[in-house]
Amino acid sequence: MIITDKKYLRVIDLKHKKLSSSKKFILSNKISIIKNFSLEDRFVSFVNLSKTFGQTLDYNKKPYFQLNESSQQEIGFHTDGVSCLEYYKIPKYLFFYVEKWPTNNKGFFKVSSTQKIIQMLPKKYLQILKTNKLQYLNYNGTHKKFIKTTNEDVVSFQKYCLRKVNERWTLDMFLPLEKMSKDVKWEYKMKFENLCLNESVEILEKIRQIAESEECAIEFPLSSGDIMIINNERFFHGRNEFDAKVKRSLYRIQVLN
């Protein structure tokens, strides 16, 4: 059943058995990828499995959201629910059904352990994260341009990015991209409320560098038909840049805490 079991990642081959049989192999402290499950009612089985983990977030009275687009750009490390100011609505688990994933030498999915990042951060930075809200400037979502009416930056929302969940510290934020391409809609401009922009950028870059280190991060390919399960309270997730503009199709289900 388990074909890969290493740092932060467990790959489960169900050998065409029902998806419901996978639950006993899924761990909260690792990313789970499920392959080769029964062809019978695949999508319904995916939805039903997610519901055994808790209440799902609805999208127009459906428990799933389809990510169906053509893109090449990198997706930086982040957690889901960053713009949600009601912490109880931030998802605990993310379920992805990979309907179509391009065959590509690049575009690997990536995750990073938020707990390990916190352990490696300098104490002075942890104190800043605990005592200063992170302000998101000129934000209209990652897929929409923000239209400025003046030359001044606008604080779209702000929140503490270091928070405690079930007696465990975790991070709830976007990390800056190392390289901004022309396809990126948002400028990833963030500032801590009592610090200047340059000081804030320095801290956020340090967090990004730690998040991308070998101690914290892993990368892996996805394939059409895979199911991936991520604990959003323990891991950042993102994706490397594809080597060309390609179409991908995934269904995402967010399970609340």
BAKOL-949935 format. One line per 8 residues: their letters; for each residue x, y, z of N, C-alpha, C. Coordinates in Angstrom, 1 decimal, decimal comma, always signed. Example, Ala and Ser with C-alpha at 12.3 -4.5 7.8 and 13.67 -1.06 7.14 Angstrom:
AS) +13,2/-5,7/+7,8/+12,3/-4,5/+7,8/+13,2/-3,3/+7,8; +12,8/-2,2/+7,1/+13,7/-1,1/+7,1/+12,9/+0,0/+7,9
% end
This chain:
MIITDKKY) +0,8/-1,2/+0,0/+0,0/+0,0/+0,0/+0,9/+1,3/+0,0; +1,8/+1,4/+1,0/+2,6/+2,6/+1,1/+3,9/+2,4/+0,2; +4,1/+3,2/-0,8/+5,2/+3,0/-1,7/+6,3/+4,1/-1,4; +6,0/+5,1/-0,7/+7,0/+6,1/-0,3/+6,6/+6,6/+1,1; +7,5/+6,7/+2,0/+7,3/+7,1/+3,3/+8,5/+7,8/+3,8; +8,6/+9,1/+3,6/+9,8/+9,8/+3,9/+9,4/+11,2/+4,5; +10,4/+12,0/+4,8/+10,2/+13,3/+5,4/+9,0/+14,1/+4,8; +8,0/+14,3/+5,5/+6,8/+15,1/+5,1/+6,0/+14,5/+4,0
LRVIDLKH) +6,3/+13,4/+3,5/+5,5/+12,8/+2,3/+5,3/+11,3/+2,5; +4,0/+11,0/+2,3/+3,6/+9,6/+2,2/+2,8/+9,4/+0,9; +3,3/+8,4/+0,1/+2,6/+8,1/-1,1/+1,9/+6,7/-0,9; +0,6/+6,6/-1,2/-0,2/+5,4/-1,0/-0,7/+4,9/-2,3; -0,4/+3,7/-2,6/-0,9/+3,0/-3,8/-2,0/+2,1/-3,4; -3,2/+2,4/-3,8/-4,4/+1,6/-3,3/-4,6/+0,3/-4,2; -3,9/+0,2/-5,3/-4,0/-1,0/-6,1/-5,4/-1,3/-6,5; -6,1/-0,2/-6,9/-7,5/-0,3/-7,4/-8,6/-0,6/-6,3
KKLSSSKK) -8,2/-0,5/-5,0/-9,2/-0,7/-4,0/-9,9/+0,6/-3,8; -11,0/+0,6/-3,0/-11,8/+1,7/-2,8/-11,1/+2,8/-2,0; -11,4/+4,1/-2,3/-10,7/+5,2/-1,7/-10,9/+5,2/-0,2; -12,0/+4,8/+0,2/-12,3/+4,8/+1,7/-11,3/+4,0/+2,5; -10,7/+3,0/+1,9/-9,7/+2,2/+2,6/-8,4/+2,9/+2,9; -8,2/+4,1/+2,3/-7,0/+4,9/+2,5/-6,9/+5,6/+3,8; -8,0/+5,9/+4,5/-8,0/+6,8/+5,6/-7,0/+6,4/+6,7; -6,9/+5,1/+6,9/-6,0/+4,6/+8,0/-4,5/+4,9/+7,7
FILSNKIS) -4,2/+5,2/+6,5/-2,8/+5,5/+6,1/-2,5/+7,0/+6,1; -3,5/+7,8/+6,3/-3,3/+9,3/+6,1/-2,9/+9,8/+7,5; -1,7/+10,6/+7,5/-1,2/+11,2/+8,7/-1,3/+12,7/+8,6; -1,5/+13,3/+9,8/-1,7/+14,8/+9,8/-0,3/+15,5/+9,7; +0,8/+14,8/+10,0/+2,1/+15,4/+9,9/+2,8/+15,1/+8,6; +2,1/+14,6/+7,6/+2,8/+14,4/+6,3/+1,7/+14,7/+5,2; +2,3/+15,0/+4,1/+1,4/+15,2/+2,9/+1,1/+13,8/+2,4; -0,1/+13,5/+2,1/-0,5/+12,2/+1,6/-0,9/+12,3/+0,1
IIKNFSLE) -0,3/+11,4/-0,7/-0,7/+11,3/-2,1/-1,3/+9,9/-2,3; -2,5/+9,9/-2,8/-3,1/+8,6/-3,0/-3,2/+8,3/-4,5; -2,7/+7,1/-5,0/-2,7/+6,8/-6,4/-3,5/+5,5/-6,6; -3,9/+5,3/-7,8/-4,5/+4,0/-8,3/-5,6/+3,5/-7,4; -6,6/+4,4/-7,1/-7,8/+3,9/-6,4/-8,8/+3,5/-7,4; -9,9/+2,9/-6,9/-10,9/+2,3/-7,7/-11,5/+3,3/-8,7; -11,7/+2,9/-9,9/-12,3/+3,8/-10,9/-13,8/+4,1/-10,7; -14,4/+3,3/-9,8/-15,8/+3,4/-9,6/-16,1/+4,7/-8,7
DRFVSFVN) -17,0/+5,6/-9,3/-17,4/+6,8/-8,6/-16,2/+7,6/-8,0; -15,2/+7,8/-8,8/-14,0/+8,4/-8,3/-14,2/+9,8/-7,6; -14,9/+10,7/-8,3/-15,1/+12,0/-7,8/-16,0/+12,0/-6,5; -17,0/+11,2/-6,6/-17,9/+11,1/-5,4/-17,1/+10,5/-4,2; -16,3/+9,5/-4,4/-15,4/+9,0/-3,4/-14,5/+10,0/-2,8; -13,9/+10,9/-3,6/-13,1/+12,0/-3,2/-13,8/+12,9/-2,3; -15,0/+13,3/-2,7/-15,8/+14,2/-1,8/-16,2/+13,5/-0,5; -16,6/+12,3/-0,6/-17,0/+11,6/+0,6/-15,8/+11,4/+1,6
LSKTFGQT) -14,6/+11,1/+1,1/-13,5/+11,0/+2,0/-13,2/+12,2/+2,7; -13,3/+13,4/+2,0/-13,0/+14,7/+2,6/-14,0/+14,9/+3,8; -15,2/+14,5/+3,6/-16,2/+14,8/+4,6/-16,0/+14,0/+5,9; -15,3/+12,9/+5,8/-15,0/+12,1/+7,0/-14,0/+12,9/+7,9; -13,3/+13,9/+7,4/-12,3/+14,7/+8,2/-13,0/+15,9/+8,9; -14,2/+16,2/+8,5/-14,8/+17,4/+9,1/-15,7/+18,1/+8,2; -16,2/+19,3/+8,7/-17,1/+20,1/+7,9/-16,4/+20,8/+6,7; -16,9/+20,7/+5,5/-16,3/+21,3/+4,4/-16,8/+22,7/+4,1
LDYNKKPY) -16,0/+23,6/+3,5/-16,4/+24,9/+3,1/-17,1/+24,9/+1,8; -18,2/+25,5/+1,7/-19,0/+25,4/+0,5/-18,7/+26,6/-0,4; -18,8/+26,2/-1,7/-18,7/+27,2/-2,8/-20,0/+27,1/-3,6; -20,8/+28,1/-3,5/-22,1/+28,1/-4,2/-22,9/+26,7/-4,0; -22,9/+26,4/-2,7/-23,6/+25,1/-2,3/-23,0/+23,8/-2,8; -21,7/+23,9/-3,2/-20,9/+22,8/-3,5/-19,7/+22,7/-2,6; -19,2/+21,5/-2,2/-18,1/+21,4/-1,3/-16,8/+21,6/-1,9; -16,7/+21,8/-3,2/-15,5/+21,8/-3,9/-15,4/+23,1/-4,8
FQLNESSQ) -14,1/+23,4/-5,2/-13,8/+24,5/-6,1/-12,9/+24,0/-7,2; -13,2/+24,3/-8,4/-12,3/+23,8/-9,5/-11,3/+24,8/-9,9; -10,0/+24,4/-9,9/-8,9/+25,2/-10,4/-8,6/+24,8/-11,8; -9,1/+25,5/-12,8/-9,0/+25,1/-14,1/-8,5/+26,3/-15,0; -7,2/+26,3/-15,2/-6,6/+27,4/-15,9/-5,3/+27,1/-16,6; -4,9/+27,9/-17,5/-3,5/+27,8/-18,1/-2,6/+28,7/-17,4; -1,4/+28,2/-17,0/-0,4/+29,1/-16,4/+0,9/+28,5/-16,5; +1,9/+29,3/-16,2/+3,3/+28,9/-16,2/+4,0/+29,3/-14,9
QEIGFHTD) +3,5/+30,5/-14,4/+4,2/+31,1/-13,3/+4,3/+30,2/-12,0; +5,3/+30,5/-11,2/+5,5/+29,9/-9,9/+4,3/+30,3/-9,0; +3,9/+29,4/-8,1/+3,0/+29,8/-7,0/+3,8/+29,7/-5,7; +4,0/+30,9/-5,1/+4,8/+30,9/-3,9/+4,2/+30,2/-2,7; +5,0/+29,9/-1,7/+4,6/+29,3/-0,5/+3,5/+30,1/+0,2; +2,4/+29,4/+0,6/+1,3/+30,1/+1,3/+0,5/+29,0/+2,0; -0,3/+29,5/+2,9/-1,4/+28,7/+3,5/-2,7/+29,2/+2,9; -3,7/+28,3/+2,9/-5,1/+28,7/+2,4/-5,8/+29,4/+3,5
GVSCLEYY) -6,6/+30,4/+3,1/-7,4/+31,2/+4,1/-6,7/+32,4/+4,6; -5,6/+32,8/+4,0/-4,8/+34,0/+4,5/-5,7/+35,2/+4,6; -6,6/+35,5/+3,7/-7,4/+36,7/+3,7/-8,6/+36,6/+4,7; -8,8/+35,4/+5,3/-9,9/+35,2/+6,2/-9,5/+35,7/+7,6; -10,3/+36,7/+8,1/-10,0/+37,3/+9,4/-10,7/+36,6/+10,5; -11,6/+35,6/+10,2/-12,2/+34,8/+11,2/-11,5/+33,5/+11,2; -10,6/+33,3/+12,3/-9,7/+32,2/+12,3/-10,4/+30,8/+12,2; -11,6/+30,7/+12,8/-12,3/+29,5/+12,8/-12,7/+29,0/+11,4
KIPKYLFF) -12,7/+29,9/+10,4/-13,0/+29,6/+9,1/-11,8/+29,2/+8,2; -10,6/+29,3/+8,8/-9,4/+28,9/+8,1/-9,3/+27,4/+8,0; -9,2/+26,8/+6,9/-9,3/+25,3/+6,8/-8,1/+24,6/+7,5; -8,4/+23,5/+8,0/-7,4/+22,6/+8,6/-6,8/+21,7/+7,5; -7,6/+21,1/+6,7/-7,2/+20,2/+5,7/-7,5/+20,7/+4,3; -6,6/+20,4/+3,3/-6,9/+20,7/+1,9/-6,8/+19,4/+1,2; -7,9/+19,1/+0,4/-8,0/+17,9/-0,4/-8,0/+18,3/-1,9; -7,1/+17,8/-2,6/-7,0/+18,1/-4,1/-7,2/+16,8/-4,9
YVEKWPTN) -8,1/+16,9/-5,8/-8,2/+15,8/-6,8/-7,6/+16,3/-8,1; -6,6/+15,7/-8,6/-5,9/+16,1/-9,8/-6,5/+15,5/-11,0; -7,4/+16,2/-11,6/-8,1/+15,7/-12,8/-7,2/+15,7/-14,0; -6,4/+16,7/-14,2/-5,5/+16,8/-15,3/-4,2/+17,5/-14,9; -3,1/+16,9/-15,1/-1,8/+17,5/-14,7/-0,8/+17,3/-15,9; -0,2/+18,3/-16,4/+0,6/+18,1/-17,6/+1,9/+17,3/-17,3; +2,3/+16,6/-18,3/+3,6/+15,9/-18,2/+4,7/+17,0/-18,5; +5,5/+17,2/-17,5/+6,4/+18,4/-17,6/+7,6/+18,1/-16,7
NKGFFKVS) +8,8/+18,5/-17,1/+9,9/+18,3/-16,3/+10,0/+19,3/-15,2; +9,2/+20,3/-15,2/+9,2/+21,3/-14,1/+7,8/+21,3/-13,5; +7,5/+22,4/-12,8/+6,1/+22,5/-12,3/+5,9/+21,5/-11,1; +7,0/+21,1/-10,4/+6,8/+20,3/-9,2/+6,0/+21,0/-8,1; +5,1/+20,3/-7,5/+4,4/+20,8/-6,3/+5,5/+20,8/-5,2; +5,3/+21,7/-4,2/+6,2/+21,8/-3,1/+5,5/+22,2/-1,8; +6,0/+21,7/-0,7/+5,5/+22,0/+0,6/+6,6/+22,3/+1,6; +6,3/+23,0/+2,6/+7,3/+23,4/+3,6/+6,7/+23,3/+5,0
STQKIIQM) +7,4/+22,7/+6,0/+6,9/+22,6/+7,3/+6,9/+23,9/+8,1; +5,7/+24,4/+8,5/+5,7/+25,7/+9,2/+6,3/+25,5/+10,6; +6,1/+24,3/+11,2/+6,7/+24,1/+12,5/+8,2/+24,1/+12,5; +8,8/+23,5/+11,4/+10,3/+23,6/+11,3/+10,7/+25,0/+11,0; +10,0/+25,7/+10,2/+10,4/+27,1/+10,0/+10,4/+27,9/+11,3; +9,4/+27,8/+12,1/+9,3/+28,5/+13,4/+10,5/+28,1/+14,2; +10,9/+26,8/+14,3/+12,0/+26,4/+15,1/+13,3/+27,1/+14,6; +13,4/+27,3/+13,3/+14,6/+27,9/+12,7/+14,7/+29,4/+12,7
LPKKYLQI) +13,6/+30,1/+12,9/+13,5/+31,5/+12,9/+14,3/+32,1/+14,0; +15,0/+33,2/+13,8/+15,6/+33,9/+15,0/+14,6/+34,4/+15,9; +14,9/+34,4/+17,2/+13,9/+34,8/+18,2/+13,4/+36,3/+18,0; +14,3/+37,1/+17,5/+13,9/+38,5/+17,3/+12,8/+38,6/+16,3; +12,8/+37,7/+15,3/+11,8/+37,7/+14,2/+10,5/+37,1/+14,8; +10,6/+36,1/+15,6/+9,4/+35,5/+16,2/+8,7/+36,5/+17,0; +9,4/+37,3/+17,7/+8,8/+38,4/+18,6/+8,1/+39,4/+17,7; +8,6/+39,7/+16,6/+8,0/+40,7/+15,7/+6,7/+40,1/+15,2
LKTNKLQY) +6,7/+38,8/+14,8/+5,5/+38,1/+14,3/+4,4/+38,0/+15,3; +4,8/+37,9/+16,6/+3,9/+37,7/+17,7/+3,2/+39,1/+18,0; +3,9/+40,2/+17,8/+3,4/+41,4/+18,3/+3,0/+42,4/+17,2; +3,2/+42,1/+16,0/+2,9/+43,0/+14,9/+2,0/+42,3/+13,8; +0,9/+42,9/+13,5/+0,1/+42,3/+12,4/+0,8/+42,5/+11,0; +0,6/+41,6/+10,2/+1,2/+41,7/+8,8/+0,1/+42,3/+7,9; +0,5/+43,5/+7,3/-0,4/+44,2/+6,4/-0,2/+43,8/+5,0; -1,3/+43,5/+4,3/-1,3/+43,1/+2,9/-1,7/+44,3/+2,1
LNYNGTHK) -0,8/+44,8/+1,3/-1,0/+46,1/+0,6/-1,5/+45,8/-0,9; -2,5/+46,6/-1,3/-3,0/+46,6/-2,6/-3,4/+45,2/-3,1; -4,1/+44,5/-2,2/-4,5/+43,1/-2,5/-5,9/+43,0/-2,9; -6,1/+42,4/-4,0/-7,5/+42,1/-4,6/-7,6/+40,6/-4,9; -6,9/+39,8/-4,2/-6,7/+38,4/-4,6/-5,5/+38,2/-5,4; -5,1/+36,9/-5,5/-3,8/+36,7/-6,3/-4,1/+36,6/-7,8; -5,4/+36,6/-8,2/-5,7/+36,5/-9,6/-6,3/+37,8/-10,2; -6,4/+38,8/-9,4/-6,9/+40,1/-9,9/-6,0/+41,2/-9,6
KFIKTTNE) -5,9/+42,1/-10,5/-5,1/+43,4/-10,3/-5,9/+44,3/-9,4; -5,1/+45,0/-8,5/-5,7/+46,0/-7,6/-5,5/+47,3/-8,4; -6,6/+48,0/-8,5/-6,6/+49,3/-9,2/-6,4/+50,5/-8,1; -5,3/+51,1/-8,2/-5,1/+52,3/-7,2/-5,8/+53,5/-7,7; -6,4/+54,2/-6,8/-7,0/+55,5/-7,1/-6,0/+56,7/-6,8; -5,0/+56,4/-6,0/-3,9/+57,4/-5,7/-2,6/+56,7/-5,8; -1,5/+57,4/-5,5/-0,2/+56,8/-5,5/+0,1/+56,1/-4,2; -0,8/+56,3/-3,2/-0,5/+55,7/-1,9/-0,9/+54,2/-1,9
DVVSFQKY) -0,1/+53,4/-1,1/-0,4/+52,0/-0,9/-1,7/+51,9/+0,0; -2,5/+50,9/-0,3/-3,7/+50,7/+0,5/-3,5/+49,4/+1,3; -3,8/+49,5/+2,6/-3,9/+48,3/+3,4/-5,2/+47,5/+3,2; -5,1/+46,4/+2,4/-6,4/+45,7/+2,1/-6,9/+44,9/+3,3; -6,0/+44,3/+4,1/-6,3/+43,7/+5,4/-5,1/+43,4/+6,1; -5,2/+43,2/+7,4/-4,0/+42,9/+8,2/-4,4/+41,9/+9,3; -3,4/+41,0/+9,7/-3,7/+40,0/+10,7/-2,4/+39,5/+11,2; -2,4/+38,8/+12,4/-1,2/+38,2/+12,9/-1,0/+36,9/+12,1
CLRKVNER) +0,3/+36,8/+11,6/+0,6/+35,6/+10,8/+1,1/+34,4/+11,6; +1,4/+34,7/+12,8/+1,9/+33,6/+13,7/+0,7/+33,4/+14,7; +0,2/+32,2/+14,7/-1,0/+32,0/+15,6/-0,9/+30,6/+16,2; -1,6/+30,4/+17,3/-1,5/+29,1/+18,0/-2,8/+28,3/+17,7; -2,6/+27,1/+17,3/-3,8/+26,2/+17,1/-3,5/+24,9/+17,9; -4,5/+24,6/+18,8/-4,4/+23,4/+19,6/-3,0/+23,3/+20,3; -2,6/+24,4/+20,9/-1,3/+24,5/+21,6/-0,1/+24,4/+20,8; -0,2/+24,6/+19,5/+0,9/+24,5/+18,6/+1,0/+25,7/+17,7
WTLDMFLP) +2,2/+26,4/+17,7/+2,3/+27,6/+16,8/+2,4/+27,2/+15,4; +1,7/+28,0/+14,5/+1,8/+27,8/+13,1/+1,8/+29,2/+12,4; +2,1/+29,1/+11,1/+2,1/+30,4/+10,3/+0,9/+30,4/+9,3; +0,4/+31,6/+9,1/-0,8/+31,8/+8,3/-0,5/+33,0/+7,4; +0,1/+32,8/+6,2/+0,5/+33,9/+5,4/+0,9/+33,5/+4,0; +1,2/+34,5/+3,2/+1,9/+34,4/+1,9/+3,3/+34,7/+2,2; +4,2/+34,0/+1,4/+5,6/+34,4/+1,4/+5,9/+35,0/+0,1; +6,9/+36,0/+0,0/+7,2/+36,7/-1,2/+7,8/+35,7/-2,2
LEKMSKDV) +7,6/+36,0/-3,5/+8,2/+35,3/-4,6/+9,6/+35,8/-4,8; +10,5/+34,9/-5,1/+11,9/+35,3/-5,4/+12,0/+36,0/-6,7; +11,2/+35,6/-7,6/+11,2/+36,2/-9,0/+9,8/+36,5/-9,4; +9,5/+37,8/-9,7/+8,2/+38,2/-10,2/+8,1/+38,2/-11,7; +7,2/+37,4/-12,2/+7,0/+37,4/-13,7/+5,9/+38,3/-14,1; +5,7/+38,6/-15,4/+4,7/+39,5/-15,9/+3,3/+39,0/-15,6; +3,2/+37,6/-15,4/+1,9/+37,0/-15,2/+1,4/+37,2/-13,8; +2,2/+37,6/-12,9/+1,8/+37,7/-11,5/+0,9/+38,9/-11,3
KWEYKMKF) -0,3/+38,7/-10,8/-1,3/+39,8/-10,8/-1,1/+40,7/-9,5; -0,7/+40,1/-8,4/-0,5/+40,8/-7,2/+1,0/+41,1/-7,0; +1,4/+42,2/-6,4/+2,8/+42,5/-6,3/+3,5/+41,9/-5,0; +2,7/+41,1/-4,3/+3,2/+40,5/-3,0/+3,9/+41,6/-2,1; +3,2/+42,7/-1,9/+3,7/+43,8/-1,1/+3,1/+43,6/+0,3; +3,9/+43,4/+1,3/+3,5/+43,2/+2,7/+4,4/+43,9/+3,6; +3,8/+44,4/+4,7/+4,5/+45,2/+5,7/+4,0/+44,9/+7,1; +4,9/+44,8/+8,0/+4,5/+44,7/+9,4/+4,1/+46,0/+9,9
ENLCLNES) +3,0/+46,1/+10,7/+2,3/+47,3/+11,0/+3,2/+48,4/+11,7; +4,2/+48,0/+12,5/+5,1/+49,0/+13,2/+6,5/+49,0/+12,6; +6,7/+48,5/+11,5/+8,0/+48,5/+10,8/+7,9/+49,1/+9,5; +9,0/+49,6/+8,9/+9,0/+50,2/+7,6/+9,0/+49,0/+6,6; +8,7/+49,4/+5,3/+8,6/+48,4/+4,3/+9,9/+47,6/+4,1; +11,1/+48,3/+4,1/+12,4/+47,7/+3,9/+12,7/+46,6/+5,0; +12,4/+47,0/+6,2/+12,6/+46,1/+7,4/+11,7/+44,9/+7,2; +10,5/+45,1/+6,8/+9,5/+44,0/+6,6/+9,9/+43,1/+5,5
VEILEKIR) +10,4/+43,6/+4,4/+10,8/+42,8/+3,3/+12,0/+41,9/+3,7; +12,9/+42,5/+4,5/+14,1/+41,7/+5,0/+13,6/+40,5/+5,8; +12,6/+40,7/+6,7/+12,1/+39,6/+7,5/+11,4/+38,5/+6,7; +10,6/+39,0/+5,8/+9,8/+38,1/+4,9/+10,7/+37,3/+4,0; +11,8/+37,9/+3,5/+12,8/+37,2/+2,7/+13,5/+36,1/+3,5; +13,8/+36,4/+4,8/+14,4/+35,5/+5,7/+13,5/+34,2/+5,9; +12,2/+34,5/+6,1/+11,3/+33,4/+6,3/+11,2/+32,6/+5,0; +11,2/+33,2/+3,8/+11,1/+32,5/+2,6/+12,4/+31,6/+2,4
QIAESEEC) +13,5/+32,2/+2,7/+14,8/+31,4/+2,5/+14,8/+30,2/+3,4; +14,3/+30,3/+4,7/+14,2/+29,2/+5,6/+13,2/+28,2/+5,1; +12,1/+28,7/+4,6/+11,0/+27,8/+4,1/+11,5/+27,0/+2,9; +12,4/+27,5/+2,1/+12,9/+26,8/+0,9/+14,1/+25,9/+1,2; +14,6/+25,9/+2,4/+15,7/+25,1/+2,8/+15,4/+23,7/+2,8; +16,5/+22,8/+2,7/+16,3/+21,4/+2,7/+15,7/+20,9/+4,0; +15,9/+21,6/+5,1/+15,4/+21,1/+6,4/+13,9/+21,2/+6,4; +13,3/+22,2/+5,7/+11,9/+22,5/+5,8/+11,1/+22,0/+4,6
AIEFPLSS) +11,6/+22,0/+3,4/+10,9/+21,8/+2,2/+11,1/+20,5/+1,4; +10,1/+20,1/+0,7/+10,3/+19,0/-0,3/+9,5/+19,3/-1,5; +9,9/+18,8/-2,7/+9,2/+18,9/-3,9/+8,9/+17,6/-4,5; +7,8/+17,5/-5,2/+7,4/+16,2/-5,8/+6,5/+16,4/-7,0; +6,5/+15,5/-8,0/+5,6/+15,6/-9,1/+4,2/+15,1/-8,8; +3,2/+15,7/-9,5/+1,9/+15,2/-9,4/+1,5/+14,5/-10,7; +0,5/+13,6/-10,7/+0,0/+13,0/-11,9/-1,5/+13,0/-12,0; -2,0/+13,0/-13,2/-3,5/+13,0/-13,3/-4,0/+11,8/-12,6
GDIMIINN) -5,1/+12,0/-11,9/-5,8/+10,9/-11,1/-5,3/+10,9/-9,7; -4,3/+11,6/-9,3/-3,8/+11,6/-7,9/-4,8/+12,4/-7,0; -4,8/+12,0/-5,7/-5,5/+12,8/-4,7/-4,4/+13,2/-3,7; -4,3/+14,4/-3,3/-3,3/+14,9/-2,4/-4,1/+15,6/-1,2; -3,5/+15,3/+0,0/-4,1/+15,8/+1,2/-3,0/+16,5/+2,0; -3,3/+17,8/+2,4/-2,4/+18,6/+3,1/-3,0/+19,1/+4,4; -2,2/+19,1/+5,4/-2,7/+19,7/+6,7/-2,2/+21,2/+6,6; -3,2/+22,1/+6,4/-3,0/+23,5/+6,2/-2,4/+24,2/+7,5
ERFFHGRN) -2,5/+23,5/+8,6/-2,0/+24,1/+9,9/-0,5/+23,7/+10,1; +0,0/+22,8/+9,3/+1,3/+22,3/+9,4/+2,3/+22,6/+8,3; +1,7/+22,9/+7,1/+2,5/+23,1/+5,9/+2,1/+24,3/+5,1; +3,1/+25,0/+4,5/+2,9/+25,9/+3,4/+2,8/+25,0/+2,1; +2,2/+25,4/+1,1/+2,2/+24,7/-0,2/+2,4/+25,7/-1,3; +2,9/+25,2/-2,4/+3,1/+26,1/-3,6/+3,5/+25,2/-4,8; +3,9/+25,8/-5,9/+4,3/+25,1/-7,1/+5,4/+25,8/-7,8; +6,4/+25,0/-8,3/+7,4/+25,6/-9,1/+6,9/+26,0/-10,5
EFDAKVKR) +7,7/+26,8/-11,1/+7,3/+27,3/-12,5/+7,4/+26,2/-13,5; +6,4/+26,1/-14,4/+6,4/+25,2/-15,5/+7,4/+25,8/-16,5; +7,9/+24,9/-17,4/+8,8/+25,4/-18,5/+8,1/+26,0/-19,7; +6,7/+25,9/-19,6/+5,9/+26,5/-20,7/+4,5/+26,7/-20,1; +3,7/+27,5/-20,8/+2,3/+27,7/-20,3/+1,5/+26,5/-20,6; +1,0/+25,9/-19,5/+0,2/+24,6/-19,6/-1,1/+24,7/-18,9; -2,0/+23,8/-19,3/-3,3/+23,8/-18,6/-3,3/+22,7/-17,6; -3,9/+23,0/-16,4/-4,0/+22,0/-15,3/-5,5/+22,1/-14,8
SLYRIQVL) -6,0/+21,0/-14,3/-7,3/+21,0/-13,7/-7,3/+20,2/-12,4; -7,7/+20,9/-11,3/-7,7/+20,3/-10,0/-9,0/+20,7/-9,3; -9,5/+19,9/-8,5/-10,6/+20,2/-7,6/-10,1/+20,3/-6,2; -10,5/+21,3/-5,5/-10,0/+21,5/-4,1/-11,2/+21,5/-3,1; -11,0/+20,8/-2,0/-12,0/+20,9/-0,9/-11,2/+21,3/+0,3; -11,8/+22,3/+1,0/-11,2/+22,8/+2,2/-12,1/+22,3/+3,4; -11,4/+21,6/+4,4/-12,1/+21,1/+5,5/-11,7/+21,9/+6,7; -12,8/+22,4/+7,4/-12,6/+23,3/+8,5/-12,1/+22,6/+9,8
N) -11,5/+23,3/+10,7/-11,0/+22,8/+11,9/-12,2/+22,4/+12,8
% end
